[in-house]
Amino acid sequence: MVNKVLRIFKKGAAILCAASLFIISGNFEAAAQAGNKSDIMAKIAKTNATYKTVIAPFTQVKSMKGMKKDIVNQGTLYFNRATNQLNMQYSKPAKNQTLITGDKLILITGGTRESYNTKTDPSMSTLKWTLLYCIGGEIEKAAKENSATINLLSTDKYYTFELLIGKQIKGGWAKLELSYSKTDHTLCIMKMIEKNGNSVTYNTPQKELNAALEAGIFNN
């Protein structure tokens, strides 16, 4: 009887020990991943800080529920880090534009121009800084701007991060997925996913870095 009790006790102790090791291992793994995530974000931010300007052809893909085909648009973006200016000029559809300069955010769609003061419009201010921070490689600032939590999704082809949005801006996206190159650390894919499941994805596979920008490129 005593031997049987001892065997049961030893077996229980072994299970408890194994469970404890599993939990400890999981905690170490989670801590290591968090550390790895922070290191990668710091590396991306540091590298991007050396890029004063970015010129990049982009493709925009809109996916909406109820539509059989995605809407595909194209253009070129121009980014100036020092002045926090961004111009996304569309070639398809021609003359569409997203322009950030000073306190203005200007949207031109189908010939209709809308101008917002980002000092007085919190939603447009969040949109402005989200775009600038994401393109500039400042993931933590983009997350803070949106009260978002950050998850590292993958380190395979890209460094891919998921930002789960804590506050909703005009347009109502629920999360962002940001994929950065593992070589030059520039933003290659930005996917903005709305609460209703619709999404807009920007692809910028090729870039000119630190190139001179055309005079007047940010004129409005």
N, C-alpha and C positions, 0 to 999 in steps of 0.2 A: 504493500500500500504506500509506504513512504517513498519507495523507488518510483512508483507511478506518479506520485505528486511531484517529485523532483523532475521527472521527464517532462511533465506538462509545464512546469515552471520554466525549465530551460527552453522549451519550444516557444513559449510565450515571450520570453526575454529575447530570443533570437529574432522573432517577428517584429517586436518593438524596436530592436536595434536596427533592423533592416529598414523599417519605416522611417526611423529617425534619420538614417543616412540618406534615404531618398529625399526627405524634406530638406535636409541640409544641402544636398547636392542641387536640388531645385532652386533653393535660395541663392546659392553661389552662382548657378547658371543665369538666373534672373539678374543678379547684380553685375555679372560679367557682361551680359547683353546691354544693360543700361549704361555701363561704362563704355562699351564699344560704340553704342549709339552716340553718346556725348563726344567721344573722340572723333567719330566720323563727321558729325555736324561741325565741330570745331575746325577740322581739316578743310571741309568744303567752304566754310566762311572765310578762312584764312587765304585759301587759294583765290577765291572770287574777289577778295579785297584788292588783288593785284590787277584785276581787269577794270580799267577805267571806263571803257566803252565796249559795247557788244552790238554787232550787226548780225542778224540771223533771219534767213527765210523761215517761215513757219507755215504749218498746216493746222487748221482748226477743224475739228470734227464734232458736230453736234448730234447726239443720240437722244431721241425723244420717243417716249411710249406712244404707240399708235401709228408711228411712221415706219413704213417698210424699209426705207433707205435713210442712211445718215446724210446729213448736210455737210458737205466738205467745202471749206473756204481756204484761201491762201493769201499770203502777203509777206511782208518783211518788217521785223521789229528793230528799233533803234533804242539803245539804252545808254544813258550817261549817269554813271554812279555819283560823281561829285555834285551834280545839280539835281539828282533825283528826278530825271526826266525820262519819259518813255513814249515812243510813238510806234503804234502798230498800224501800219498802212496796208490796207488790203488791195490786192490786185484782182481777187475774185471773192465777193463782188467788188468791182472797181469803185473807188472813192469812199468805201467804208473805212472807218478809222476809230482807234482808241488812243487818245492823247492825254498824257499827264505832264503838266508843266506848272510849276509854282503851286498855287492853291486850287488850280482848275483841273477838272477831269471832264474831258469832252468826248462824247460818243456821237459818231455820225453813222447812221444806218439807213440805207435806202434813200439817201438825200435829206433825211431829217437830222438836224443837229440839236443835241441836247448838251448844255453846259452846266456843270455842278460846281459849287464852291465847297471844297472839302473841309474848309474850316467850320462851316455851319451845317454841313450834312454828314452826320456820323457814319451812315451806311456807305456813302461814297468815299469817305476818308478811309474806312476799313478796306474797301475794294482797292483804293489807290495804294495803300501801304502793303497790302497782301501781294499785289502784282510786283511792286518794286522789291520787296524782301525776297520773294520766291526766285525771281530772275537774278537777284543779287547774291543768292546763295545763303541768305540769312534765315535759316529755317526756324530757329528759336524765336526770332523777332516776329516772323509770320505767325507762329503758333500763339505768341503772346497777344498779338493784334486781334486774334480771333478767339481768345480764351480757350485754345485748343490743347488737347493732349497729343503727344507725339509717339508714334510706334514705328520701329524700324521693321519694314516688311520683308526686305530682301537685300542681299549683297551679292547676288549672282551676276547678272548682266549690268545692272545699275545699282547705285545706292538708292533704294526706294523707301520713302517715308510716307506714313499716313498721318494726317492731321485731322483729328475728330473735333469738329467745331463746337465750341461751347456757346457762342452767341451767333445769331443769324443776321446776316446782312441782307440788303435788298437783293432779291433773286433767290435767297433761301438755300444756299448750298449747305450740305450736312458734313461733308468731308472733302479734303484735298489729298491727292496722291501725287507726290513729287519724286521724280526719278532724275538723279544726277549722274553724269559720266564718271566712271572710275579712273579716267585718265586726266582730263582737264578740270573735272569737278563742276562743269557748267550744267545748268538745267536743260534736260533733254525732253522730258515729258511732264506736263502739268495737267492733271485731270481734276476737274471741279464737278463734284457729284451733288445734285440737289436732293432735297428731302423726298421728292416724288420719284426719284430714280433716274430722272433725266441727267445728262452729263454733257460737259464740253471738255474736249481734250485738245491741248496744244502740243504739237511736236516740233522741236527745233534741233534736228540732228547735226546741222553744220553751222559754224559760227566764224565770224571775224572778230578777233579780240584785240582791243587797244588800237583799233583803226581810227583814222580821222573821220569825224562825222561831217556830213555835208552842211554847209552854213544854212541856217534857217530851218533845219529839219524839225525843230520843235515849235516853229511858229504856229499860232492858232488864228 
